[in-house]
Amino acid sequence: MQIKDLNLNVVDIDWVKLVEYDPHNALTNLDVTWTSDTQVTLHTANA
């Protein structure tokens, strides 16, 4: 994924892990890992 500004220049993004608790969310024990700006894995207790 690339984020671009109004002049179509690629903007470098520093991603931050943030997992918020939501009692109405169907995903339980959600955790996130990433190895690069292009690969993200969501871990849940759901099958």
Biopython code that builds the backbone (N, CA, C, O; Angstrom):
import numpy as np
from Bio.PDB.StructureBuilder import StructureBuilder

atoms = [
    (1, "MET", "N", (0.844, -1.149, 0.000)),
    (1, "MET", "CA", (0.000, 0.000, 0.000)),
    (1, "MET", "C", (0.902, 1.227, 0.000)),
    (1, "MET", "O", (1.881, 1.288, 0.743)),
    (2, "GLN", "N", (0.571, 2.187, -0.823)),
    (2, "GLN", "CA", (1.287, 3.448, -0.843)),
    (2, "GLN", "C", (0.318, 4.581, -0.545)),
    (2, "GLN", "O", (-0.789, 4.630, -1.081)),
    (3, "ILE", "N", (0.747, 5.476, 0.306)),
    (3, "ILE", "CA", (-0.020, 6.683, 0.601)),
    (3, "ILE", "C", (0.654, 7.825, -0.160)),
    (3, "ILE", "O", (1.869, 8.003, -0.074)),
    (4, "LYS", "N", (-0.145, 8.598, -0.907)),
    (4, "LYS", "CA", (0.415, 9.701, -1.691)),
    (4, "LYS", "C", (-0.227, 11.013, -1.278)),
    (4, "LYS", "O", (-1.391, 11.058, -0.880)),
    (5, "ASP", "N", (0.562, 12.088, -1.381)),
    (5, "ASP", "CA", (0.032, 13.415, -1.082)),
    (5, "ASP", "C", (-0.676, 13.971, -2.316)),
    (5, "ASP", "O", (-0.800, 13.279, -3.326)),
    (6, "LEU", "N", (-1.135, 15.203, -2.237)),
    (6, "LEU", "CA", (-1.885, 15.805, -3.347)),
    (6, "LEU", "C", (-1.050, 15.976, -4.610)),
    (6, "LEU", "O", (-1.601, 16.111, -5.702)),
    (7, "ASN", "N", (0.290, 15.972, -4.472)),
    (7, "ASN", "CA", (1.179, 16.078, -5.631)),
    (7, "ASN", "C", (1.637, 14.708, -6.120)),
    (7, "ASN", "O", (2.538, 14.605, -6.952)),
    (8, "LEU", "N", (1.005, 13.656, -5.594)),
    (8, "LEU", "CA", (1.287, 12.267, -5.945)),
    (8, "LEU", "C", (2.672, 11.798, -5.509)),
    (8, "LEU", "O", (3.199, 10.831, -6.058)),
    (9, "ASN", "N", (3.266, 12.477, -4.524)),
    (9, "ASN", "CA", (4.516, 12.019, -3.937)),
    (9, "ASN", "C", (4.188, 10.988, -2.864)),
    (9, "ASN", "O", (3.246, 11.162, -2.090)),
    (10, "VAL", "N", (4.975, 9.911, -2.824)),
    (10, "VAL", "CA", (4.758, 8.868, -1.826)),
    (10, "VAL", "C", (5.129, 9.423, -0.449)),
    (10, "VAL", "O", (6.191, 10.019, -0.270)),
    (11, "VAL", "N", (4.233, 9.214, 0.519)),
    (11, "VAL", "CA", (4.428, 9.672, 1.891)),
    (11, "VAL", "C", (4.884, 8.471, 2.720)),
    (11, "VAL", "O", (4.243, 7.420, 2.705)),
    (12, "ASP", "N", (5.991, 8.633, 3.440)),
    (12, "ASP", "CA", (6.482, 7.559, 4.293)),
    (12, "ASP", "C", (5.678, 7.553, 5.591)),
    (12, "ASP", "O", (5.570, 8.576, 6.267)),
    (13, "ILE", "N", (5.117, 6.402, 5.932)),
    (13, "ILE", "CA", (4.266, 6.267, 7.112)),
    (13, "ILE", "C", (4.981, 5.398, 8.145)),
    (13, "ILE", "O", (5.504, 4.334, 7.813)),
    (14, "ASP", "N", (5.002, 5.850, 9.385)),
    (14, "ASP", "CA", (5.483, 5.037, 10.497)),
    (14, "ASP", "C", (4.272, 4.418, 11.169)),
    (14, "ASP", "O", (3.529, 5.105, 11.871)),
    (15, "TRP", "N", (4.065, 3.109, 10.956)),
    (15, "TRP", "CA", (2.903, 2.418, 11.500)),
    (15, "TRP", "C", (3.094, 2.152, 12.978)),
    (15, "TRP", "O", (4.207, 1.884, 13.431)),
    (16, "VAL", "N", (2.013, 2.226, 13.726)),
    (16, "VAL", "CA", (2.027, 1.988, 15.160)),
    (16, "VAL", "C", (0.960, 0.946, 15.483)),
    (16, "VAL", "O", (-0.170, 1.033, 15.004)),
    (17, "LYS", "N", (1.331, -0.040, 16.299)),
    (17, "LYS", "CA", (0.371, -1.061, 16.697)),
    (17, "LYS", "C", (-0.599, -0.472, 17.712)),
    (17, "LYS", "O", (-0.181, 0.089, 18.725)),
    (18, "LEU", "N", (-1.903, -0.601, 17.439)),
    (18, "LEU", "CA", (-2.937, -0.147, 18.355)),
    (18, "LEU", "C", (-4.119, -1.095, 18.238)),
    (18, "LEU", "O", (-4.770, -1.162, 17.195)),
    (19, "VAL", "N", (-4.391, -1.818, 19.296)),
    (19, "VAL", "CA", (-5.531, -2.740, 19.322)),
    (19, "VAL", "C", (-6.467, -2.250, 20.416)),
    (19, "VAL", "O", (-6.111, -2.256, 21.595)),
    (20, "GLU", "N", (-7.656, -1.828, 20.029)),
    (20, "GLU", "CA", (-8.626, -1.304, 20.984)),
    (20, "GLU", "C", (-9.647, -2.383, 21.340)),
    (20, "GLU", "O", (-10.095, -3.133, 20.473)),
    (21, "TYR", "N", (-10.002, -2.453, 22.591)),
    (21, "TYR", "CA", (-11.023, -3.391, 23.043)),
    (21, "TYR", "C", (-12.400, -2.888, 22.637)),
    (21, "TYR", "O", (-12.742, -1.730, 22.873)),
    (22, "ASP", "N", (-13.177, -3.757, 22.031)),
    (22, "ASP", "CA", (-14.545, -3.424, 21.633)),
    (22, "ASP", "C", (-15.434, -4.603, 22.020)),
    (22, "ASP", "O", (-15.342, -5.662, 21.398)),
    (23, "PRO", "N", (-16.288, -4.452, 23.026)),
    (23, "PRO", "CA", (-17.112, -5.585, 23.470)),
    (23, "PRO", "C", (-18.089, -6.080, 22.403)),
    (23, "PRO", "O", (-18.609, -7.189, 22.523)),
    (24, "HIS", "N", (-18.345, -5.295, 21.375)),
    (24, "HIS", "CA", (-19.265, -5.688, 20.311)),
    (24, "HIS", "C", (-18.536, -6.322, 19.122)),
    (24, "HIS", "O", (-19.169, -6.732, 18.149)),
    (25, "ASN", "N", (-17.209, -6.400, 19.202)),
    (25, "ASN", "CA", (-16.418, -6.946, 18.110)),
    (25, "ASN", "C", (-16.460, -8.473, 18.155)),
    (25, "ASN", "O", (-16.346, -9.065, 19.228)),
    (26, "ALA", "N", (-16.621, -9.105, 17.005)),
    (26, "ALA", "CA", (-16.692, -10.569, 16.939)),
    (26, "ALA", "C", (-15.314, -11.220, 17.034)),
    (26, "ALA", "O", (-15.225, -12.434, 17.219)),
    (27, "LEU", "N", (-14.240, -10.443, 16.913)),
    (27, "LEU", "CA", (-12.896, -11.003, 17.001)),
    (27, "LEU", "C", (-12.419, -10.936, 18.446)),
    (27, "LEU", "O", (-12.369, -9.861, 19.043)),
    (28, "THR", "N", (-12.070, -12.096, 19.004)),
    (28, "THR", "CA", (-11.609, -12.129, 20.385)),
    (28, "THR", "C", (-10.102, -12.319, 20.443)),
    (28, "THR", "O", (-9.515, -12.945, 19.559)),
    (29, "ASN", "N", (-9.477, -11.782, 21.480)),
    (29, "ASN", "CA", (-8.022, -11.855, 21.675)),
    (29, "ASN", "C", (-7.257, -11.380, 20.443)),
    (29, "ASN", "O", (-6.304, -12.027, 20.009)),
    (30, "LEU", "N", (-7.674, -10.260, 19.890)),
    (30, "LEU", "CA", (-7.044, -9.722, 18.686)),
    (30, "LEU", "C", (-5.651, -9.208, 18.994)),
    (30, "LEU", "O", (-5.439, -8.483, 19.966)),
    (31, "ASP", "N", (-4.700, -9.597, 18.144)),
    (31, "ASP", "CA", (-3.339, -9.084, 18.211)),
    (31, "ASP", "C", (-2.859, -8.879, 16.781)),
    (31, "ASP", "O", (-3.362, -9.518, 15.857)),
    (32, "VAL", "N", (-1.896, -7.996, 16.598)),
    (32, "VAL", "CA", (-1.411, -7.656, 15.264)),
    (32, "VAL", "C", (0.105, -7.760, 15.246)),
    (32, "VAL", "O", (0.778, -7.301, 16.169)),
    (33, "THR", "N", (0.640, -8.365, 14.194)),
    (33, "THR", "CA", (2.085, -8.345, 13.958)),
    (33, "THR", "C", (2.324, -7.953, 12.509)),
    (33, "THR", "O", (1.505, -8.226, 11.631)),
    (34, "TRP", "N", (3.453, -7.311, 12.279)),
    (34, "TRP", "CA", (3.811, -6.999, 10.903)),
    (34, "TRP", "C", (5.311, -7.104, 10.751)),
    (34, "TRP", "O", (6.073, -6.864, 11.688)),
    (35, "THR", "N", (5.721, -7.474, 9.536)),
    (35, "THR", "CA", (7.140, -7.617, 9.241)),
    (35, "THR", "C", (7.632, -6.530, 8.307)),
    (35, "THR", "O", (8.838, -6.351, 8.137)),
    (36, "SER", "N", (6.706, -5.803, 7.701)),
    (36, "SER", "CA", (7.067, -4.717, 6.788)),
    (36, "SER", "C", (5.839, -3.838, 6.583)),
    (36, "SER", "O", (4.776, -4.096, 7.147)),
    (37, "ASP", "N", (5.997, -2.804, 5.773)),
    (37, "ASP", "CA", (4.855, -1.938, 5.454)),
    (37, "ASP", "C", (3.859, -2.620, 4.533)),
    (37, "ASP", "O", (2.784, -2.077, 4.278)),
    (38, "THR", "N", (4.199, -3.803, 4.027)),
    (38, "THR", "CA", (3.310, -4.480, 3.085)),
    (38, "THR", "C", (2.735, -5.780, 3.616)),
    (38, "THR", "O", (1.886, -6.381, 2.957)),
    (39, "GLN", "N", (3.171, -6.240, 4.797)),
    (39, "GLN", "CA", (2.655, -7.506, 5.328)),
    (39, "GLN", "C", (2.219, -7.336, 6.775)),
    (39, "GLN", "O", (3.010, -6.973, 7.646)),
    (40, "VAL", "N", (0.935, -7.608, 7.007)),
    (40, "VAL", "CA", (0.346, -7.507, 8.341)),
    (40, "VAL", "C", (-0.433, -8.791, 8.604)),
    (40, "VAL", "O", (-1.126, -9.296, 7.721)),
    (41, "THR", "N", (-0.316, -9.320, 9.834)),
    (41, "THR", "CA", (-1.039, -10.526, 10.215)),
    (41, "THR", "C", (-1.911, -10.222, 11.420)),
    (41, "THR", "O", (-1.431, -9.671, 12.411)),
    (42, "LEU", "N", (-3.192, -10.576, 11.345)),
    (42, "LEU", "CA", (-4.104, -10.429, 12.466)),
    (42, "LEU", "C", (-4.243, -11.789, 13.142)),
    (42, "LEU", "O", (-4.531, -12.788, 12.484)),
    (43, "HIS", "N", (-4.038, -11.824, 14.447)),
    (43, "HIS", "CA", (-4.158, -13.052, 15.229)),
    (43, "HIS", "C", (-5.400, -12.946, 16.103)),
    (43, "HIS", "O", (-5.578, -11.949, 16.804)),
    (44, "THR", "N", (-6.252, -13.949, 16.071)),
    (44, "THR", "CA", (-7.453, -13.967, 16.917)),
    (44, "THR", "C", (-7.657, -15.347, 17.504)),
    (44, "THR", "O", (-7.038, -16.318, 17.070)),
    (45, "ALA", "N", (-8.518, -15.425, 18.481)),
    (45, "ALA", "CA", (-8.884, -16.716, 19.064)),
    (45, "ALA", "C", (-9.998, -17.391, 18.261)),
    (45, "ALA", "O", (-10.368, -18.530, 18.545)),
    (46, "ASN", "N", (-10.522, -16.697, 17.275)),
    (46, "ASN", "CA", (-11.604, -17.236, 16.454)),
    (46, "ASN", "C", (-11.058, -18.235, 15.435)),
    (46, "ASN", "O", (-9.951, -18.067, 14.923)),
    (47, "ALA", "N", (-11.826, -19.255, 15.150)),
    (47, "ALA", "CA", (-11.395, -20.252, 14.162)),
    (47, "ALA", "C", (-11.799, -19.829, 12.770)),
    (47, "ALA", "O", (-11.523, -20.540, 11.804)),
]
sb = StructureBuilder()
sb.init_structure("model")
sb.init_model(0)
sb.init_chain("A")
sb.init_seg("    ")
for serial, (resi, resn, name, xyz) in enumerate(atoms, 1):
    if name == "N":
        sb.init_residue(resn, " ", resi, " ")
    sb.init_atom(name, np.array(xyz, "f"), 0.0, 1.0, " ", f" {name:<3s}", serial, name[0])
structure = sb.get_structure()
